[in-house]
Amino acid sequence: YYYSVFNNLSTKFFNEERERSINRLRVEFDTQRKEIEAEQARLEVINKNRKLQFLIILLVLAVAGTTYIYFLYLHKNRLYRRIIVSNKEAIAREKELRKKIEEFKNECPGVADKYSASSLNDNKLEDIFRRLENAMSEQFLYRDPSLTKEKVAEQIGTNRTYLSQVINEKTEMNFTQYICSYRIKEAIQILSDQDDDTPLKAIAADLGFNSMSTFYKAFQTSVGMTPSLYRKKVQEFSS
């Protein structure tokens, strides 16, 4: 009997102790699980915040980049406008000057020749340069794609040495640069006319350029933009 009672008590105590141990383990497990879940949630929040920060940085950079490009576009557009307006004003001034020169020639025929033959000229340099300018502006010698120093010198009645000296002293350019400047000047006049739709290839050929690449490079160097862009901007600013 006593053994049975002892055995029952022992079994009950063991079961209770085992239940307490299981409950304690369950509590510890639940606590650890909740801590792990909380840590995972915290890490997820951190990752989401990092992604959000990264996206915000990307957005700020994109907005800044777009704004910079936009203002750069506006700046370049203003620059293009100034170039075109400046060229148009120069064309108008040159036309007015040529008109006055023609009026002067008509009113005082022979005065220019008389002056060029006098002792007041700088060893004929002024006379040679005047004849050179007339040959370019009135006879359009620069349009000849095979133009050489010899041809020009013969046309204006001098030699190639004097010709080179005159060009260098009066314009600070060499022969090739001088001829190219006249070609580019006329190209600007043509492209500044919004009603003129002459193909660029035809313009290049008519002005004496041997290739489109040479024309484009010379125009870009002189004006600061390509012929096609210049024509496009003229149309934009005129509309």
C-alpha positions, 0 to 999 in steps of 0.5 A: 500500500505504502509503496503504491502511494509512494509510487503514485506520488513520485509519478505525480511529482515527476509529471508535474516537474516534467510539465513545468520543464516543458512549459519553461522550455516552451516559454523560452522557445516562444521568447527566442522566437519572438526575439528572432521575429523582432530582429527580422522585422527590424532588419526588414525595416532597415533594409526598406529604409536603405532602399528608400534612401537609395531611391531618394538619392537616385531621384534627387540625382535624376532631378538634379541631372535633368535640371542641369541638362535643361539649364545647359540646353537653355544656356546653349540656346541663348548662345545660339540665338546670340550667334545668329543675331550677331551674324544677321546684324553683321550681314546687315552692316556689310550690306549697308557698307557695300551700298555706301561704297557703291554710292561713293564709287558712283559719285567719285569715279576714279578716286580710289584708283587715284589714291592707290597710285599715290605715295600715301599707300603703304607700298602698294599693300593697300591697293593690292588688298583693295583689289583682292577684296573686290575680287572676292566680294564682287567676282566671288573668286572664293567659290572656285574649288580649285582656287590657288594663290597663283590664280588670285595673284594673276587675277588682281595683278600681283605675285603670290609673295605680295599676296601672302604678305597682304593677307597676313598683314591685313587679316592675320590669316593665311591664304587658305583661312582667308578664302575659307572665311569668305566661303563661311560668310556666304554660307552664313548669309544663305543659312540665315535666310529662313526662306532659303531651303538650298540643300547643304550639299549644294551650298558646300559645292557652290561655295567651293568646298571639295567635300561636306566634311570640310564644309562642316568642320570649317563652319563648326570651327568658325561659327560654333555649331554645324550648318544643319543646326544653324539652319534649324535654330534660325527656323526656331528663332524666326517662328 
